[in-house]
Amino acid sequence: MKYGLIALGVVFAAACAQMLLKQGARQGYTPFWRQYLNGWVISGYTLMFAAMVANIWCMHRGLQLKELSIIESTSYFFVPALSWLLFKEPINARKALAIGIIIIGVIVFFI
């Protein structure tokens, strides 16, 4: 259970890394290579790498892969929620229903 909660935090961190990458992509740097070598993108990839290492650590400590893959599906909640909060991207009723079904599935899996 402890490592499951850590894995949930790792999924949130990976979603935050995606927000950093999106912000970096929105900057519109003039030299093409700067699009991939700016602070936002480097921070996003660094956080994503740290999340990967933490996932491996959780599995090493006893979290099963089947549990981790179900926990990682919560990113389908975190990413739209963060993109709505930070970038004002819309979430329509169909997306909200799909996210709700995914969350219910995660809860049912762990009951």
N, C-alpha and C positions, 0 to 999 in steps of 0.2 A: 504494500500500500504506500509506504514511504517513497519508494522509487517511482511509483505511478504518479504521485503528486509532483515529484521532481521532473518527470517526463512531461507532465502537463505544463509546467513552467518553461521547459525547453521548447515545447511547441509554441508557446506564446512568444518566446524570444525569437524563434525562427520567423514568426509572423511579423514581429517588429523589424527583423532584418529585411523582409520583403518590402516593408514601408520605406526603409532607408534606400533600398535599391530603386524604388519608384521615384522617390524624391530626387535621387541622383539622375534618373532618366529625364525628369522634368526640367532640369537646369538648362539644357540646350547649349552645350559648350561648342565653340566654333571649331577648334581642331578635333578631328574625329577621335583620336586616341584619348582626349580628355574626358570623353563620355564614359570611358571605362576606368580612368585613373583620377577620380576626384574623391574628396573626403566622404561623401555620402555612400558611394559605391564600395569603396574600400572598407568603410565601417560596416556596411551591410554584409559583405562577404566574410569579414572577420567574425561578426556575430553568428553568421550561418555556420562557419567552421567550428566555433565554440559549441553551438548547439549539436552539431554532429558528434563532437568528442563527448559531450554530456550524454547523448543517446547511447553511445558505445559503452560508456561507464555504467549507465543504468542497466544495460543488458548484461554486462560483466557481473554486476552485483546481484543478478537474479531476476530481473524483469524479463518475462518471456517476450519473444518477438511478436507473437500473436496479440499480446496485450499492448505492446508498444505501437503496433500498426493501428490498432483501434484508437488509442490515445491520440495518435497523430492526425486522425480524422477530425479532431476538434479544430484543426487549422481552418476547416471549412466554416467555422464560426468566427474565429479570431481575425482572419484576413478580411472578410467583408465588413466586420464591425469596425476594425481599425481604419479601413479605407473609407468607410462612411464618416467616421469621426474626423479623420485627418484630411481627407481629400474631397469630402462631400460627394462621394460616389453613391448613386442611388441603390437602394435595396427594395425591389418590388415585392409584391405579395407572394409570387411564385418562388423567388429566392428565399424569402423568409420561411415559407413552408418547407422547402427542401432543407434548410439549415436546421429547422426544428426536428425534422425526421431524423437527420444525422445525429443530433444530440440525444434524442430518445433512443436511438440505436446504441449509442455509446453507454447510456445508463443501463439499458437492458442487458448488454454484454457483461457488465460488471456486477449485476445483481445476482 
